[in-house]
């Protein structure tokens, strides 16, 4: 990742738009104003020049604004992070100084009154929404509230945001700065394009890389899918290993008391088995622990099986009805819609009825994102179209149908995926162009604040 993108990623939440921060502040504030660490103000004066851009000064006052934004977003830094906060804030001030200079030199910041009015209208709406959010959270104004009460509530909201460094005028200027930045970005990156050949080459490279990783390692594929599902990864793997099948299920709710009795017995049995295994490994240290788990009447496999049988017996009539309809050729999706519903009419498993899973869930024997009973049910039948017997899990009772096999190999290069690749490649090219634009500028650091490169180098050395 190049320098421009690294810095931009760090500053994403504080650079050019404050609407989300304003809204969150209103509902999460403790009423105390967060301030930068005291050492910052003591070391530097507002007029101190920390850098020059094309001969134009960047002062600590310019940097302090972005430093405070970082503090407001991420909290006060630990002592060993102060230099990083300062460096990132200074980099932002330098970039925006260069934006202003580039815009002025290329006539990019001349706005008509209509353009300004449109930007102001949008920022004013954000400001009003922030005030409304604060007042709604801290006050219980009604139609009967007096004008004085309403005015006092909104005055307090403005004062609160003012203490945080926000104001209606600042938000207006931020909106203009954002538009200017976009214009400079378009100017610097003009002529950049991503060809169909570029897209195909990137797709091929992605597929080849993921094929090497996942073709013979379903466990690694499962781990990557879990990261994606929990938003720790930006995209799914580009290569799908063999061994997966599409399955759908009817998830039936059961009596809470019966389900709790079953899951409790199952958990106790597992604890007993773990304690017994530990005792065999180390009779000195773990025998006492094993004894603790057996003070109650020991749980047996038969106890668990009986509890499971009670659950199945409680819904026997319903499952008999479902299997009778299946044998008559009933549509499985229609059965899901009919039987897999809560008392309030909502789906017992909303994911099963989502468009994303229209073909069913993708399940392998190694799948760890599903409960073991569901995976076992999915692979309890051999032929496409077969339906499992009822399986009991912590969620209820599953009746699973084997819908088909998931093709192994590269993901399909759809038009949607092509455009996603194109956008990603264009973003990379724009980032490289902006990095080159910054490197070509005459930027000098005075040494009063460590530069981003200096801090990054120190962090790399420490690692």
Buried (B, 14 or more C-beta within 10 A) or exposed (E): EBBBBBBBEBBEBBBBBBBEBBBEBBEEBEEEEBEBBEEBEEEBEEEBBBBBBEEEBBBBBBBBBBBBBBBBBBEBBEEEBBBBBBBBBBBBBBBBBBBBBBBEEEEBBEBEEEEBEBBBEBBBEBBEBBBBBBBBEBBEBEEEEEEEEEEBBBEBBBEBBEEBBBEBEBBBBBBBBBBBBEBBBEEBBEEBEBEEEBBEEBBEEBBEEBBEBBBEBBEBBBBBBBEBEEEEBEEBBBBBBEBBBBBBBBBBBBEEEBBEBBBEBBEBBEBBEBBBEBBEEEEEEBBEBBEEBEEEEEBEEEBBEEBBEBBBEBBEEBBEBBBEBBEEEBEBBEBBBBBBBEEEEEBBBEEBBEEEBEEBBBBBEBBEBBBEBBBBBBBBBEEEEEBBEBBBBEBBBBBBBBBEEBEBEBBEBEEEBBEEBBEBBBEBBBBBBBBEBBEEBEBEBEEBBBBBEBBBEBEEEEE
